[in-house]
Amino acid sequence: MTEAALPAGRRGRSRDAAGSRADGFGTLGYGVEITSDWARAVAGWTGAPTPFQDPVWIETWYESLRGRAGLTPLLVTARDTATGALALHLPLVIDETGRRRIIAFADFGLTDYNAPLLGPASPQDHAGALELWQAIRRALPRADLLSLRKMPARLADGPNPLALLRGACPCPLNGNEVRTGEDWEAYHRSLAKTVRKELERSWRVFSREPETRFGIVTDQGEAQRVLEIMARQQEARMRSLGADYRLDEAEFDAFYRRLVEKGLGSGYAIVSALTAGDEVVAALLGIRDAGTYVMIRISNAGEPWSHCSPGRLVIDKTMEALHAEGCRSFDFSIGDYDYKRRFKVEPLALVDLTLPLGWRGLKGAARAKLVSTLRRYPALDRRVRDMACRAIVFWRERRA
């Protein structure tokens, strides 16, 4: 057990792998270790269920956001007390950026899919998941709310034990996945005729321009240049829409730069681009784990190139290139956008687990439950949102 790096007053109780004990809930079968030191935890960090749990992603996240005020790393490991076998690793943080102290995944809007890393001692049913959660709960530092969002219900190694707990609810967001199969041409022919013809037309139009090409970027210097241009293009686009944009903040910018720096050479970080000479017409950043590729950032140069739909085109060409290298699963990540449906994505259901850890967390847990319930009734959800918007407008007009 390592607690030295946790702030004073926030240290949780824990038991090491040999320290099970009996209490009102029976004999606890799991020992829990908590540390804020990634270097200590990474030694056993294997078997990432999604590319977002790869050590490169997790390490880069902690390195880039460790200086952000209000965030404290919280790495949880649970093992079977009898055998020492791993049950799970959890990459968490204590988030005090708001009025409540929240225990959450190392996410902060950067990680699309959150999940524990499972070991052979991970429980397979509700009773086992509850026993594991009780052991973890006793070891956690003091907090108001547990907010574990955007989790797959099932992982490669079995059910997600956190999704088996009472209180787990459907997430308002979902993933978007395409499985192409072995034959790229067959997948492409399966697209709607209008979509396929538009992609073919866009490539012909783009290719007629001087010095145009598509490529996967392998040079680190060029990848960083493309990433910088991508950031500028994306910011300009979001500002023009009046959307809240945060990726230009220092910690987020550092995260993506470090991610490419650490992951480009191994093929984990994939930078692809459409270029015309030195101009970046469209760029796409993704992460890859064996046969799975996940898109995480995309941008394009805007109006001057809109006649050849560069955003959809860079996706199509990237998928084709990576399919030739063995990728068969292409994940468009979270966000329900029309362009994703054109590629025949299938929704990937996700779950949230929001539990109060103190009285100050009751309101947040109740709100999360309400949002999840409304999502199951779209018509009611729309009515509630409409009423909320009308109420906001009413009070703004009264104040004016």
C-alpha positions in Angstrom: 0.0 0.0 0.0 1.4 3.4 -1.0 -0.3 6.5 0.2 2.6 8.9 0.6 1.7 10.9 -2.5 -2.0 11.4 -1.6 -2.8 14.8 0.0 -3.1 14.8 3.7 -6.6 14.3 4.9 -7.6 12.3 1.8 -5.9 9.0 2.5 -8.2 5.9 2.3 -8.1 2.7 4.3 -6.7 -0.4 2.5 -5.7 -3.9 3.0 -2.8 -5.6 1.2 -3.2 -8.9 -0.6 -2.8 -10.9 2.6 -5.1 -8.7 4.8 -8.7 -9.9 4.4 -10.8 -9.6 7.5 -14.4 -10.3 8.6 -16.9 -7.5 9.3 -20.6 -7.0 8.9 -20.6 -7.9 5.3 -18.8 -11.2 5.8 -15.2 -12.1 4.8 -13.8 -9.7 2.3 -12.1 -11.6 -0.5 -10.2 -8.7 -2.0 -7.2 -6.6 -0.9 -7.0 -3.1 -2.2 -3.9 -1.0 -2.8 -4.1 2.7 -3.7 -1.3 4.9 -5.0 -0.9 8.2 -6.8 2.4 7.1 -8.3 1.9 5.9 -11.9 5.4 4.4 -12.0 4.4 2.0 -9.2 1.2 0.9 -10.9 2.5 0.5 -14.5 4.4 -2.7 -13.8 1.3 -4.8 -13.8 -0.6 -2.7 -16.4 -1.4 -5.3 -19.1 -4.4 -6.4 -21.0 -6.0 -3.0 -22.0 -9.7 -3.6 -22.8 -9.8 -0.6 -25.2 -7.0 1.5 -26.7 -7.8 4.2 -24.1 -6.4 1.9 -21.4 -3.1 1.4 -23.2 -0.1 2.4 -20.9 0.8 5.1 -23.4 -2.6 6.8 -23.1 -2.8 6.5 -19.3 0.8 7.6 -18.7 0.4 10.5 -21.0 -2.8 11.6 -19.3 -1.2 11.6 -15.8 1.9 13.4 -17.1 0.0 16.1 -18.9 -2.7 16.8 -16.3 -0.8 16.3 -13.1 -0.2 20.0 -12.8 -3.9 21.0 -13.2 -5.2 22.5 -10.0 -7.8 20.2 -8.3 -6.8 16.9 -9.8 -5.0 14.2 -7.8 -4.1 10.8 -9.4 -5.8 7.8 -7.8 -4.6 4.4 -9.0 -6.5 1.5 -7.5 -5.5 -2.2 -7.6 -7.6 -5.0 -6.2 -6.3 -8.6 -5.7 -7.8 -11.8 -4.4 -6.6 -12.1 -0.8 -6.1 -15.8 -1.0 -4.1 -16.2 -4.2 -2.8 -12.7 -4.9 -4.3 -12.9 -8.4 -5.3 -9.5 -9.9 -9.0 -8.6 -9.9 -8.7 -5.2 -11.5 -6.8 -1.9 -12.0 -8.6 1.4 -12.0 -7.0 4.6 -13.4 -8.9 7.3 -11.4 -8.5 10.8 -10.1 -9.8 12.9 -7.2 -11.5 15.8 -8.9 -11.9 18.9 -6.8 -12.2 21.4 -9.7 -15.9 22.0 -8.7 -17.7 22.4 -5.4 -17.7 18.7 -4.7 -14.9 16.2 -4.3 -15.5 13.6 -7.0 -13.7 10.3 -7.7 -13.8 9.7 -11.4 -11.8 8.1 -14.2 -8.7 9.8 -15.6 -10.8 11.4 -18.3 -11.7 15.1 -18.0 -13.2 15.0 -21.5 -10.2 13.4 -23.2 -11.0 9.6 -22.8 -13.9 8.3 -24.9 -14.2 4.9 -23.3 -13.3 4.3 -19.7 -12.8 0.9 -18.2 -11.0 -1.2 -15.5 -8.2 -3.5 -16.5 -9.4 -7.0 -15.5 -7.3 -9.8 -14.1 -8.1 -13.5 -13.6 -9.7 -12.8 -10.2 -12.3 -10.4 -11.6 -15.8 -11.3 -10.5 -18.3 -12.6 -13.0 -21.6 -11.9 -11.3 -23.4 -9.3 -9.2 -22.5 -10.9 -5.8 -18.8 -11.0 -6.6 -18.9 -7.5 -8.0 -20.6 -6.2 -4.9 -17.9 -7.9 -2.7 -15.2 -6.3 -4.8 -16.8 -2.9 -4.7 -17.2 -3.1 -0.9 -13.5 -3.7 -0.5 -12.7 -0.8 -2.9 -15.1 1.5 -1.2 -13.5 1.0 2.2 -10.1 1.9 0.7 -11.1 5.0 -1.2 -10.2 8.5 0.1 -13.0 10.6 1.4 -15.1 12.0 -1.4 -18.7 13.2 -2.1 -19.4 11.3 -5.3 -18.2 8.4 -7.4 -18.8 9.2 -11.1 -17.6 6.5 -13.5 -18.8 7.3 -17.0 -18.7 6.0 -20.5 -17.9 2.3 -19.7 -18.5 -0.7 -21.9 -20.7 -3.2 -20.1 -18.6 -6.1 -21.4 -14.9 -6.3 -21.9 -12.7 -8.8 -23.8 -11.9 -10.6 -20.6 -15.5 -10.8 -19.4 -18.2 -8.6 -17.9 -17.3 -5.3 -16.5 -17.8 -5.8 -12.7 -18.6 -2.1 -12.3 -21.5 -2.5 -14.7 -22.9 -5.3 -12.6 -23.5 -3.1 -9.6 -26.9 -1.8 -8.7 -26.9 1.8 -9.7 -25.2 1.3 -13.1 -27.3 3.0 -15.8 -27.2 3.4 -19.5 -24.9 6.2 -20.5 -26.5 9.1 -22.5 -23.5 8.7 -25.0 -22.7 5.7 -27.1 -19.8 4.6 -29.2 -19.9 4.1 -33.0 -18.1 1.1 -34.5 -17.7 -0.3 -38.0 -16.5 -3.9 -38.5 -15.4 -4.1 -42.1 -14.6 -7.8 -42.4 -11.7 -9.1 -44.5 -12.8 -7.7 -47.8 -12.4 -3.9 -48.0 -14.1 -3.6 -51.4 -17.1 -5.6 -50.2 -17.5 -3.2 -47.2 -17.2 -0.2 -49.5 -19.8 -1.6 -51.8 -22.1 -2.0 -48.9 -22.3 1.7 -48.3 -25.3 3.6 -49.6 -24.8 4.3 -53.3 -24.9 8.0 -52.8 -22.3 7.9 -50.1 -20.0 5.7 -52.2 -20.3 7.8 -55.3 -19.7 11.0 -53.3 -16.5 9.6 -51.8 -15.3 8.5 -55.3 -16.2 11.9 -56.7 -14.4 13.7 -53.8 -11.2 11.8 -54.4 -11.3 12.6 -58.1 -11.8 16.3 -57.5 -9.1 16.4 -54.8 -6.6 14.5 -56.9 -6.9 16.9 -59.8 -5.5 19.7 -57.6 -1.7 20.3 -57.7 0.6 18.2 -55.5 -2.3 16.5 -53.6 -1.8 13.3 -51.8 -3.0 11.2 -48.8 -0.6 9.6 -46.4 -0.1 8.1 -43.0 2.5 10.3 -41.3 5.5 8.4 -39.8 8.0 11.2 -39.3 7.8 12.7 -35.8 8.5 16.3 -36.9 5.9 16.2 -39.6 3.4 14.6 -37.3 3.8 17.4 -34.8 3.4 20.0 -37.6 0.2 18.4 -38.7 -1.0 18.2 -35.1 -0.4 21.9 -34.7 -2.3 22.8 -37.8 -5.1 20.4 -36.8 -5.4 22.2 -33.5 -5.7 25.6 -35.3 -8.2 24.3 -37.8 -10.4 22.7 -35.1 -10.4 25.8 -33.0 -11.4 28.0 -35.9 -14.2 25.6 -36.7 -15.6 25.4 -33.2 -15.3 29.1 -32.6 -17.2 29.8 -35.8 -20.0 27.5 -34.4 -20.0 29.3 -31.1 -19.1 26.0 -29.4 -17.2 25.8 -26.1 -13.7 24.8 -27.0 -11.1 23.7 -24.4 -8.5 21.7 -26.4 -6.3 24.8 -26.8 -5.7 24.9 -23.0 -2.1 24.1 -22.1 -2.6 20.7 -20.4 -4.8 19.4 -23.3 -2.4 20.6 -26.0 0.5 19.0 -24.1 -1.5 15.8 -23.8 -1.9 15.4 -27.6 1.7 16.4 -28.3 3.0 13.8 -25.8 0.6 11.2 -27.1 2.0 11.5 -30.6 5.6 11.8 -29.4 5.3 8.6 -27.3 3.0 6.6 -29.6 3.9 7.4 -33.2 6.9 5.1 -33.5 5.1 2.0 -32.2 2.1 2.5 -34.4 -0.2 3.3 -31.4 -0.8 6.9 -32.4 -1.8 7.3 -36.0 -1.6 10.7 -37.8 -3.1 10.7 -41.3 -3.6 13.7 -43.6 -4.7 15.0 -47.0 -2.1 17.5 -48.2 -1.6 19.9 -51.1 2.0 20.6 -51.1 2.7 21.9 -47.6 -0.9 22.7 -46.9 -2.8 20.4 -44.6 -6.3 20.0 -46.2 -7.6 17.6 -43.6 -6.1 15.7 -40.7 -7.1 12.8 -38.5 -5.6 11.6 -35.2 -6.4 8.1 -34.0 -5.1 5.4 -31.7 -4.6 1.8 -32.6 -4.4 -1.5 -30.7 -3.8 -4.5 -33.0 -6.9 -4.7 -35.2 -8.8 -1.9 -33.6 -8.5 1.8 -34.6 -10.3 4.7 -32.8 -10.6 8.2 -34.2 -10.1 10.9 -31.6 -9.5 14.2 -33.5 -10.3 15.5 -37.0 -10.0 18.8 -38.8 -10.1 20.3 -42.2 -9.1 23.6 -43.9 -12.6 24.7 -44.4 -14.4 26.5 -47.2 -11.6 26.6 -49.8 -11.7 22.8 -49.9 -15.4 22.1 -49.1 -16.0 21.0 -52.7 -14.2 17.7 -52.1 -15.6 16.9 -48.6 -12.0 16.5 -47.1 -13.2 15.4 -43.6 -15.1 12.3 -44.9 -12.4 11.7 -47.5 -9.5 11.6 -44.9 -11.6 9.1 -42.9 -12.3 6.9 -45.9 -8.6 6.8 -47.0 -7.3 6.2 -43.5 -9.7 3.3 -43.0 -8.6 1.8 -46.4 -4.9 2.2 -45.6 -5.2 0.6 -42.1 -7.4 -2.2 -43.4 -4.5 -3.2 -45.6 -2.4 -3.4 -42.5 -4.8 -5.7 -40.6 -7.4 -3.4 -38.9 -10.9 -4.7 -39.1 -12.6 -2.6 -36.3 -12.9 1.1 -36.9 -14.3 3.1 -34.0 -15.7 6.6 -34.6 -15.9 7.0 -30.8 -18.6 8.9 -29.0 -20.8 11.6 -30.5 -23.9 11.1 -32.7 -23.1 12.8 -36.0 -24.6 12.2 -39.4 -21.3 11.6 -41.1 -20.6 8.6 -38.9 -23.9 7.0 -40.0 -22.8 7.3 -43.6 -20.0 4.8 -42.9 -22.6 2.3 -41.4 -21.5 2.6 -37.8 -23.2 0.4 -35.2 -24.0 1.9 -31.8 -21.9 0.7 -28.9 -23.9 0.9 -25.7 -22.0 2.4 -22.7 -22.9 2.5 -19.0 -22.4 5.0 -16.1 -22.0 4.3 -12.5 -22.8 7.3 -10.2 -22.9 6.6 -6.5 -23.0 9.1 -3.6 -20.1 8.7 -1.2 -21.4 11.3 1.2 -24.5 13.5 1.6 -23.1 16.1 -0.7 -23.1 13.6 -3.5 -26.8 12.8 -3.2 -27.9 15.5 -5.6 -25.4 14.5 -8.3 -26.3 10.9 -8.1 -30.0 11.7 -8.3 -29.4 13.9 -11.4 -27.4 11.2 -13.1 -30.3 8.7 -12.5 -32.8 11.1 -13.9 -30.8 11.7 -17.1 -30.4 7.9 -17.6 -34.1 7.3 -17.1 -35.1 10.1 -19.5 -32.8 8.6 -22.1 -35.0 5.5 -22.2 -38.0 7.6 -23.1 -36.9 9.9 -26.0 -40.3 11.7 -26.3 -40.3 12.5 -22.6 -36.7 13.6 -22.7 -37.5 16.1 -25.5 -40.4 17.5 -23.5 -38.3 17.9 -20.4 -35.5 19.6 -22.4 -38.0 21.9 -24.1 -39.5 22.9 -20.7 -36.1 23.5 -19.3 -35.1 25.7 -22.3 -38.4 27.7 -21.9 -37.7 28.2 -18.2 -34.3 29.5 -18.9 -35.5 31.9 -21.5 -38.3 33.1 -19.2 -36.0 33.9 -16.3 -33.5 35.6 -18.6 -36.3 37.8 -20.0 -37.4 38.7 -16.5 -33.9 39.6 -15.4 -33.5 41.8 -18.5 
